[in-house]
Amino acid sequence: MIEIHPFGDFIPTTTHYLLLGSFTSKPSNNYLWFYSNGRNHFWSIMEKVYGLELSTKEKQQKLFRDLNMALTDIIYSCERKNINSSLDNNLTNIVFNIKGVDKIIRGNNIKKIYFSSRFVESMFRKLFKDFIEEFPNVKLIYLPSPSPRFAVMSKKEKIRKYKELLPNFEQ
């Protein structure tokens, strides 16, 4: 079954950064926004990085607005080989979110693009070679995957790395 991404691109009025993910977790009525699968560590990592409580979509969006950071996924639609799996390598018949990503990176003064996995980084480098050549000063930064399956690094190490790599609040 083809799944279409359930969330639109999140683009604050002023955008200097982009966090690019792959695709949402397997569908659930509890998933109201990006990274809302309870097993994913993303929001708990972000809470530690910024010292905020981020339990609602509104609080999460406020954080991204305050950071001047857009948020979207590189995949617009796909199928899952196994309907119970959210792994990137389980996705097939992929249609990329070229329009959405392009609108963000070309329509804003982007300083840094963050990738939530090596898969996303690899796809971006392949699909947006022209952008990378045209804007060589835009920094491309891999963040350790917030997935609990990425056990090469502990959650504590991921928090430290995110603190080191992510932007502070802009004045």
N, CA and C of each residue as an Amber inpcrd file, in Angstrom:
protein
   513
   0.8370000  -1.1740000   0.0000000   0.0000000   0.0000000   0.0000000
   0.8910000   1.2510000   0.0000000   0.6010000   2.1580000  -0.9020000
   1.3550000   3.4150000  -0.9790000   0.9430000   4.3140000   0.1740000
   1.9290000   4.8350000   0.8790000   1.6820000   5.8130000   1.9520000
   2.1720000   7.1700000   1.4770000   1.3410000   8.1820000   1.6590000
   1.7360000   9.5570000   1.3660000   2.0720000  10.2120000   2.6910000
   3.1370000  10.9960000   2.6870000   3.5850000  11.6450000   3.9220000
   2.4270000  12.4130000   4.5550000   2.1450000  12.1760000   5.8390000
   0.9780000  12.7940000   6.4740000   1.1810000  14.2330000   6.9470000
   2.4200000  14.7050000   6.9870000   2.6880000  16.0530000   7.4980000
   3.2510000  16.9180000   6.3820000   2.8790000  18.1780000   6.3730000
   3.4710000  19.1020000   5.4100000   4.8590000  19.5150000   5.8680000
   5.5900000  20.1310000   4.9730000   6.8980000  20.6830000   5.3290000
   6.6740000  21.7750000   6.3680000   7.4910000  21.8080000   7.4110000
   7.3880000  22.8520000   8.4340000   8.4580000  23.8970000   8.1240000
   8.0040000  25.1090000   7.7780000   8.9320000  26.1610000   7.3620000
   8.6260000  27.4410000   8.1370000   9.4300000  27.7750000   9.1540000
   9.2300000  29.0350000   9.8710000   9.4200000  30.2350000   8.9320000
   8.8590000  31.3700000   9.3170000   8.9770000  32.5850000   8.5060000
  10.4330000  32.9010000   8.1990000  11.2780000  32.8520000   9.2060000
  12.7210000  33.0170000   9.0130000  13.3500000  31.6370000   9.1700000
  14.0260000  31.1890000   8.1410000  14.6180000  29.8490000   8.1660000
  16.0800000  29.9070000   7.7490000  16.9500000  29.4540000   8.6490000
  18.3840000  29.3870000   8.3490000  18.9160000  27.9590000   8.3940000
  18.1080000  27.0430000   8.9110000  18.5400000  25.6560000   9.0700000
  17.4350000  24.7270000   8.5880000  17.8350000  23.5340000   8.2000000
  16.8850000  22.4990000   7.7980000  17.2810000  21.1970000   8.4640000
  16.3100000  20.5490000   9.0970000  16.4990000  19.1830000   9.5870000
  15.7370000  18.2830000   8.6300000  16.4550000  17.3740000   8.0100000
  15.8830000  16.5060000   6.9960000  15.8800000  15.0620000   7.4790000
  14.6790000  14.4930000   7.5600000  14.5180000  13.0960000   7.9440000
  14.1990000  12.2490000   6.7250000  13.8350000  10.9870000   6.9520000
  13.5320000  10.0950000   5.8310000  12.0280000  10.0340000   5.5680000
  11.2750000   9.3550000   6.4310000   9.8300000   9.1950000   6.2820000
   9.2730000   8.8760000   7.6560000   8.0060000   9.1610000   7.8470000
   7.4000000   8.9240000   9.1540000   7.3860000   7.4420000   9.5100000
   7.2780000   7.1870000  10.7780000   7.1450000   5.8100000  11.2600000
   5.8570000   5.2120000  10.7270000   5.7490000   3.9050000  10.8760000
   4.5120000   3.2620000  10.4330000   3.3180000   3.9930000  11.0380000
   2.2430000   4.1200000  10.2860000   1.1000000   4.9380000  10.7090000
   0.4970000   4.5110000  12.0450000   0.0810000   5.5020000  12.7860000
  -0.6080000   5.2950000  14.0550000  -1.4160000   6.5400000  14.3500000
  -2.5250000   6.3760000  14.9910000  -3.3480000   7.5250000  15.3550000
  -2.6430000   8.4250000  16.3630000  -1.6440000   7.8950000  17.0600000
  -0.9290000   8.6770000  18.0710000   0.1690000   9.5480000  17.4800000
   0.4850000   9.3720000  16.2060000   1.5800000  10.1100000  15.5930000
   1.0380000  11.4040000  15.0170000   1.2360000  12.4840000  15.7690000
   0.6660000  13.7600000  15.3780000   1.6250000  14.6370000  14.5870000
   2.9320000  14.3290000  14.6550000   3.9110000  15.1580000  13.9630000
   5.1980000  14.3690000  13.7870000   6.2020000  14.9820000  13.2500000
   7.4850000  14.3290000  13.0040000   8.0440000  13.6810000  14.2780000
   8.6380000  12.5320000  14.1350000   9.3450000  11.8150000  15.2110000
   8.4670000  11.5080000  16.4260000   7.1820000  11.3080000  16.2100000
   6.3050000  11.0950000  17.3740000   6.1310000   9.6270000  17.7570000
   6.8130000   8.7250000  17.0700000   6.8210000   7.3310000  17.4990000
   7.4860000   7.2860000  18.8770000   6.7940000   6.7570000  19.8500000
   7.2880000   6.7350000  21.2260000   8.6390000   6.0660000  21.4020000
   8.9960000   5.1590000  20.5030000  10.2910000   4.4710000  20.6060000
  11.4390000   5.3330000  20.0940000  11.1350000   6.3200000  19.2550000
  12.1680000   7.1950000  18.7160000  12.6190000   8.1670000  19.8000000
  13.9090000   8.3690000  19.9270000  14.4560000   9.2110000  20.9930000
  14.5510000  10.6890000  20.6320000  14.1140000  11.0730000  19.4340000
  14.3640000  12.4320000  18.9610000  13.9110000  13.5130000  19.9400000
  12.6470000  13.4790000  20.3610000  12.1480000  14.5750000  21.2030000
  12.7570000  14.5410000  22.6010000  13.0400000  13.3720000  23.1240000
  13.6870000  13.3310000  24.4460000  15.1290000  13.8410000  24.3520000
  15.7910000  13.6050000  23.2200000  17.1310000  14.1630000  23.0040000
  17.0330000  15.6850000  22.9250000  16.0710000  16.1760000  22.1550000
  15.9090000  17.6300000  21.9970000  15.5660000  18.2990000  23.3280000
  14.7940000  17.6210000  24.1690000  14.4810000  18.1790000  25.4940000
  15.7600000  18.3950000  26.2960000  16.6600000  17.4170000  26.2510000
  17.9270000  17.5220000  26.9920000  18.8440000  18.5810000  26.3720000
  18.8800000  18.6490000  25.0580000  19.7480000  19.6080000  24.3710000
  19.3480000  21.0420000  24.7040000  18.0320000  21.3150000  24.6920000
  17.5630000  22.6950000  24.8560000  16.9520000  22.9870000  26.2230000
  16.9010000  21.9930000  27.1110000  16.3650000  22.2190000  28.4510000
  14.8980000  22.6030000  28.4460000  14.1420000  22.0030000  27.5400000
  12.7180000  22.3070000  27.3970000  11.8850000  21.0450000  27.5080000
  10.6310000  21.2140000  27.8490000   9.6680000  20.1150000  27.8480000
   8.9360000  20.2130000  26.5080000   8.9840000  19.1530000  25.7140000
   8.4700000  19.1850000  24.3420000   7.4160000  18.1110000  24.1020000
   6.4270000  18.0440000  24.9790000   5.4460000  16.9580000  24.9210000
   4.3110000  17.1870000  23.9250000   4.1910000  18.3960000  23.3740000
   3.0990000  18.6540000  22.4280000   3.6530000  19.1420000  21.0920000
   2.8600000  18.9560000  20.0680000   3.2170000  19.4300000  18.7330000
   3.4640000  20.9390000  18.7560000   2.6550000  21.6710000  19.4970000
   2.7900000  23.1310000  19.5660000   4.1420000  23.5310000  20.1620000
   4.5630000  22.8510000  21.2140000   5.8580000  23.1550000  21.8430000
   7.0130000  22.7780000  20.9120000   6.8570000  21.6740000  20.2130000
   7.8860000  21.2320000  19.2780000   8.0230000  22.2360000  18.1280000
   6.8810000  22.6870000  17.6090000   6.9140000  23.6670000  16.5220000
   7.5020000  24.9950000  16.9940000   7.1900000  25.3930000  18.2170000
   7.7500000  26.6380000  18.7590000   9.2730000  26.5430000  18.8240000
   9.7850000  25.4000000  19.2730000  11.2340000  25.2120000  19.3180000
  11.8310000  25.4180000  17.9280000  11.2430000  24.7980000  16.9210000
  11.7880000  24.9130000  15.5670000  11.6560000  26.3360000  15.0230000
  10.5650000  27.0240000  15.3690000  10.4460000  28.4430000  14.9790000
  11.5340000  29.2690000  15.6590000  11.7260000  29.0440000  16.9640000
  12.7420000  29.7920000  17.7200000  14.1570000  29.5220000  17.2030000
  14.3790000  28.3360000  16.6720000  15.6920000  27.9770000  16.1150000
  15.8440000  28.4150000  14.6530000  14.7530000  28.9190000  14.0650000
  14.7430000  29.2590000  12.6260000  15.0920000  28.0280000  11.7880000
  14.4960000  26.8930000  12.1790000  14.8160000  25.6240000  11.5390000
  13.5740000  25.0080000  10.9040000  13.6820000  24.7180000   9.6120000
  12.6270000  24.0050000   8.9010000  12.7820000  22.5120000   9.1890000
  11.7000000  21.7880000   8.9790000  11.7000000  20.3490000   9.2310000
  10.8670000  19.6740000   8.1530000  11.4590000  18.7100000   7.4890000
  10.7200000  17.9260000   6.5130000  11.4180000  16.5800000   6.3260000
  10.8040000  15.7380000   5.5140000  11.3860000  14.4380000   5.1830000
  11.7190000  14.4030000   3.7010000  12.7220000  13.6330000   3.3410000
  13.1770000  13.5580000   1.9560000  12.2640000  12.6700000   1.1040000
  11.4290000  11.8650000   1.7570000  10.5110000  10.9810000   1.0310000
   9.0920000  11.5290000   1.1250000   8.4390000  11.6370000  -0.0330000
   7.0530000  12.1080000  -0.0910000   6.0760000  10.9320000   0.0250000
   6.3830000   9.8410000  -0.6730000   5.5190000   8.6630000  -0.5880000
   6.3490000   7.4080000  -0.8260000   5.8160000   6.2770000  -0.3270000
   6.5310000   5.0080000  -0.4640000   5.6210000   3.8690000  -0.0340000
   6.1420000   2.6700000  -0.1650000   5.4940000   1.4750000   0.3810000
   6.4660000   0.8540000   1.3710000   5.9160000   0.0630000   2.2870000
   6.7470000  -0.6700000   3.2440000   6.7280000  -2.1490000   2.8600000
   7.9070000  -2.7400000   2.7450000   7.9790000  -4.1780000   2.4630000
   7.3330000  -4.9560000   3.5990000   7.5810000  -4.4960000   4.8180000
   6.9830000  -5.0850000   6.0150000   6.1830000  -3.9740000   6.6830000
   4.8630000  -4.1100000   6.7450000   4.0150000  -3.0220000   7.2570000
   4.2740000  -2.6940000   8.7200000   4.9510000  -3.5760000   9.4330000
   5.2290000  -3.3290000  10.8490000   6.6050000  -2.7250000  11.0990000
   7.3210000  -2.3930000  10.0370000   8.6750000  -1.8660000  10.2010000
   8.7660000  -0.4130000   9.7410000   9.5210000   0.3850000  10.4990000
   9.7540000   1.7880000  10.1430000  11.1820000   2.0270000   9.6640000
  11.9290000   0.9690000   9.4340000  13.3190000   1.1070000   8.9950000
  13.3950000   1.6740000   7.5770000  14.3940000   2.5140000   7.3360000
  14.5730000   3.1020000   6.0090000  14.7690000   2.0340000   4.9400000
  15.5000000   0.9670000   5.2640000  15.7550000  -0.0700000   4.2600000
  14.5300000  -0.9460000   3.9960000  13.4440000  -0.6860000   4.6880000
  12.1820000  -1.3810000   4.4730000  11.3080000  -0.6380000   3.4560000
  11.7050000   0.5670000   3.0710000  10.8920000   1.3990000   2.1900000
  11.1950000   1.0880000   0.7310000  10.1380000   1.0540000  -0.0850000
  10.2790000   0.7540000  -1.5050000   9.3260000   1.6490000  -2.3010000
   9.4400000   1.6240000  -3.6170000   8.6070000   2.4800000  -4.4830000
   8.6070000   3.9220000  -3.9830000   9.7900000   4.4240000  -3.7240000
   9.9710000   5.7440000  -3.1180000   9.7770000   6.8670000  -4.1380000
   8.9900000   7.8650000  -3.7320000   8.8850000   9.1280000  -4.4700000
   9.4630000  10.1800000  -3.5340000  10.4930000  10.8620000  -3.9960000
  11.1760000  11.8310000  -3.1400000  10.4370000  13.1680000  -3.0870000
  10.6200000  13.8640000  -1.9800000   9.9990000  15.1670000  -1.7170000
  10.8740000  16.2770000  -2.3210000  11.1270000  16.1870000  -3.6100000
  12.0270000  17.1270000  -4.2880000  11.4910000  18.5550000  -4.1860000
  10.1960000  18.7380000  -4.4810000   9.6070000  20.0880000  -4.4610000
   9.7060000  20.7230000  -3.0800000   9.3410000  19.9760000  -2.0550000
   9.3570000  20.5120000  -0.6970000  10.7500000  20.8820000  -0.2330000
  11.6970000  19.9830000  -0.4440000  13.0770000  20.2410000  -0.0240000
  13.6450000  21.4090000  -0.8260000  13.4000000  21.4130000  -2.1270000
  13.9120000  22.4810000  -2.9840000  13.3490000  23.8430000  -2.5700000
  12.0720000  23.8800000  -2.2410000  11.4350000  25.1350000  -1.8000000
  12.1320000  25.6740000  -0.5430000  12.4720000  24.7920000   0.3670000
  13.1350000  25.2130000   1.6080000  14.5620000  25.6800000   1.3400000
  15.3330000  24.8880000   0.6140000  16.7580000  25.2120000   0.4680000
  17.0130000  26.3710000  -0.4880000  16.1470000  26.5700000  -1.4570000
  16.3550000  27.6670000  -2.4110000  15.5740000  28.9250000  -2.0290000
  14.5390000  28.7810000  -1.2210000  13.7000000  29.9190000  -0.8620000
  14.0780000  30.5790000   0.4500000  15.1510000  30.1310000   1.0670000
  15.5820000  30.6580000   2.3630000  17.0940000  30.8010000   2.3810000
  17.5770000  31.5520000   3.3330000  19.0210000  31.7380000   3.5020000
  19.5490000  30.6170000   4.4060000  19.7000000  29.4340000   3.8240000
  20.0880000  28.2510000   4.5910000  21.5910000  28.2600000   4.8710000
  21.9290000  28.0720000   6.1560000  23.3340000  28.0060000   6.5790000
  23.7950000  26.5590000   6.7520000  22.8830000  25.7270000   7.3030000
  23.2390000  24.3360000   7.5910000  22.0420000  23.4350000   7.3190000
  22.3480000  22.2430000   6.8170000  21.3340000  21.2060000   6.6340000
  21.7740000  20.0200000   7.4790000  20.8720000  19.5820000   8.3500000
  21.1330000  18.4510000   9.2460000  20.3950000  17.2200000   8.7230000
  21.0460000  16.0730000   8.7760000  20.4570000  14.8160000   8.3110000
  20.2630000  13.8770000   9.4870000  19.0870000  13.2580000   9.5630000
  18.7850000  12.3700000  10.6930000  19.2920000  10.9430000  10.4940000
  19.8880000  10.6740000   9.3330000  20.4720000   9.3460000   9.1000000
  21.4310000   9.4220000   7.9190000  22.2800000   8.4260000   7.8010000
  23.2050000   8.3550000   6.6620000  22.4240000   8.1520000   5.3600000
  21.3240000   7.4100000   5.4360000  20.4770000   7.2030000   4.2580000
  20.0020000   8.5470000   3.7150000  19.5010000   9.4160000   4.5870000
  18.9890000  10.7270000   4.1750000  20.1250000  11.5720000   3.5910000
  21.2610000  11.5640000   4.2620000  22.4140000  12.3260000   3.7600000
  22.8040000  11.8490000   2.3600000  22.8680000  10.5520000   2.1800000
  23.2410000   9.9690000   0.8960000  22.2450000  10.3560000  -0.1980000
  20.9520000  10.2700000   0.1030000  19.9220000  10.6260000  -0.8760000
  19.9870000  12.1150000  -1.2170000  20.1940000  12.9620000  -0.2110000
  20.2910000  14.4020000  -0.4610000  21.4730000  14.6970000  -1.3800000
  22.6180000  14.1150000  -1.0810000  23.8140000  14.3640000  -1.8940000
  23.6050000  13.9020000  -3.3400000  22.8350000  12.8560000  -3.5220000
  22.5630000  12.3300000  -4.8590000  21.5390000  13.2090000  -5.5930000
  20.4600000  13.5790000  -4.9070000  19.3580000  14.3030000  -5.5420000
  19.6110000  15.8000000  -5.7060000  20.4610000  16.3630000  -4.8540000
  20.6680000  17.8170000  -4.8530000  22.1330000  18.1920000  -5.1050000
  22.7860000  17.4370000  -5.9990000  24.1820000  17.7150000  -6.3490000
  24.3550000  19.1520000  -6.8260000  23.4000000  19.6190000  -7.6370000
  23.4960000  20.9760000  -8.1840000  23.4410000  22.0300000  -7.0790000
  22.6020000  21.8090000  -6.0760000  22.5170000  22.7510000  -4.9540000
  23.8400000  22.7820000  -4.1920000  24.3980000  21.6130000  -3.9390000
  25.6630000  21.5140000  -3.1970000  26.7740000  22.2630000  -3.9410000
  26.7920000  22.1380000  -5.2680000  27.8000000  22.8470000  -6.0630000
  27.5350000  24.3520000  -6.0900000  26.2670000  24.7310000  -6.1880000
  25.8830000  26.1430000  -6.2760000  26.0780000  26.8840000  -4.9520000
  25.9030000  26.1790000  -3.8410000  26.0030000  26.7850000  -2.5090000
  27.0210000  26.0240000  -1.6480000  28.2970000  26.1300000  -1.9840000
  29.3130000  25.3480000  -1.2670000  29.4970000  25.7530000   0.1960000
  28.9950000  26.9220000   0.5880000  29.1520000  27.3670000   1.9800000
  28.0850000  26.8090000   2.9170000  27.0440000  26.1870000   2.3530000
  26.0290000  25.5580000   3.2010000  26.6430000  24.2900000   3.7850000
  26.6520000  24.2100000   5.1010000  27.2500000  23.0520000   5.7770000
  26.2440000  21.8970000   5.8110000  26.7100000  20.7170000   5.4660000
  25.8980000  19.5010000   5.4900000  26.3700000  18.6740000   6.6750000
  25.4510000  18.4240000   7.6270000  25.8440000  17.8320000   8.9040000
  25.0030000  16.5940000   9.2220000  25.6820000  15.4930000   9.4420000
  25.0170000  14.2530000   9.8550000  24.8230000  14.2710000  11.3670000
  23.5950000  14.0240000  11.7990000  23.2920000  13.8260000  13.2180000
  23.1400000  12.3290000  13.4590000  23.6160000  11.8110000  14.5640000
  23.3910000  10.3940000  14.8580000  21.8910000  10.0950000  14.8660000
  21.5230000   8.9930000  14.2880000  20.1110000   8.6270000  14.2110000
  19.4790000   8.5610000  15.6010000  18.3000000   9.1840000  15.7610000
  17.6160000   9.1250000  17.0520000  16.8910000   7.7970000  17.2850000
  16.9590000   6.9190000  16.3080000  16.3040000   5.6230000  16.4340000
  16.9810000   4.7820000  17.5110000  16.1890000   4.0810000  18.3310000
  16.7910000   3.2000000  19.3310000  17.5630000   2.0470000  18.6750000
  17.2890000   1.7740000  17.4090000  18.0090000   0.7160000  16.6910000
  19.4560000   1.1110000  16.4060000  19.7260000   2.4200000  16.4030000
  21.0980000   2.8990000  16.1940000  21.8120000   2.8430000  17.5360000
  22.1960000   1.6330000  17.9120000  22.7510000   1.3870000  19.2470000
  24.2700000   1.5110000  19.2940000  24.8760000   1.8950000  18.1860000
  26.3210000   2.1030000  18.1510000  26.6950000   3.2020000  19.1380000
  25.7460000   4.1030000  19.3660000  25.9670000   5.2460000  20.2390000
  24.8680000   5.2660000  21.2980000  25.2370000   5.4930000  22.5310000
  24.2360000   5.5610000  23.6020000  23.4160000   6.8400000  23.4590000
  22.2850000   6.8630000  24.1220000  21.4430000   8.0610000  24.0920000
  22.2070000   9.2520000  24.6710000  22.9660000   9.0150000  25.7110000
  23.7650000  10.0730000  26.3360000  24.7820000  10.6470000  25.3380000
  25.4120000   9.7710000  24.5680000  26.3710000  10.2210000  23.5470000
  25.6630000  11.0040000  22.4440000  24.4630000  10.5540000  22.0780000
  23.6860000  11.2710000  21.0590000  23.3440000  12.6730000  21.5460000
  22.9500000  12.8020000  22.8050000  22.6280000  14.1170000  23.3770000
  23.8540000  15.0240000  23.2930000  25.0030000  14.5100000  23.6750000
  26.2390000  15.2900000  23.6240000  26.5360000  15.7450000  22.1910000
  26.3710000  14.8350000  21.2450000  26.6560000  15.1530000  19.8380000
  25.6560000  16.1790000  19.3010000  24.3940000  16.0290000  19.6240000
  23.3760000  16.9870000  19.1780000  23.6710000  18.3740000  19.7540000
  24.0520000  18.4280000  21.0400000  24.3950000  19.7190000  21.6660000
  25.5490000  20.3840000  20.9280000  26.4900000  19.5880000  20.5300000
  27.6760000  20.0890000  19.8340000  27.3370000  20.5950000  18.4260000
  26.4080000  19.9320000  17.7430000  26.1610000  20.2140000  16.3280000
  24.9900000  21.1470000  16.0340000  23.9450000  21.0950000  16.8510000
  22.7470000  21.8860000  16.5590000  22.9350000  23.3540000  16.9220000
  22.1550000  24.2350000  16.2800000  22.2940000  25.6700000  16.5620000
  21.7180000  26.0470000  17.9170000  22.1950000  27.1760000  18.4240000
  21.6030000  27.7870000  19.6120000  20.4740000  28.6920000  19.1440000
  19.7050000  29.2160000  20.0780000  18.6440000  30.1460000  19.7220000
  19.2650000  31.4030000  19.1400000  18.7080000  31.8730000  18.0130000
  19.2160000  33.0970000  17.3900000  18.5410000  34.3040000  18.0180000
  19.2750000  35.3660000  18.1390000  18.7260000  36.5960000  18.7320000
  18.0790000  37.4550000  17.6610000
